[in-house]
Amino acid sequence: MARLVLCGGAVATQQWSQFIVEVLLRTTGFHRRELVQTLEGLRDRDLEACEVFEDAGGYNRFLWRRRCADLAEAERWLGSEHYRTLMGAINVLGTLEGVRMCGLRGIDE
């Protein structure tokens, strides 16, 4: 099982303008179509905050990104039904490679 990694060390003690939760996953050619459909459906439920990327050099490898306004929202999302559904789909259709949360600052901060 992958562990949650906090980028930049002491994420909770910094003043960040936004948090990103990233989930890196892999699937097989056999489950690819079903996993892509599931990821698109989950993304469409939360279109404002979620993005899905495919690794151009690693067919069947994906990055799910969820933008959150603050640490509390990121933690709520990690405990949400939406997150549990994503983890369930990955568990059935692929392999979880990692989960990390990163704090971001705007360029003018």
Buried (B, 14 or more C-beta within 10 A) or exposed (E): EBEEEEEEEEBEEEEBEBBBBBBBBBBEEEBBEBBBEBBEEBBEEEEEBBEBEBEEEEEBBBBBBBBBEEBEBBBEBBEEEBBEBBBEBBEEBBBBBEBBBBBEEEEEE
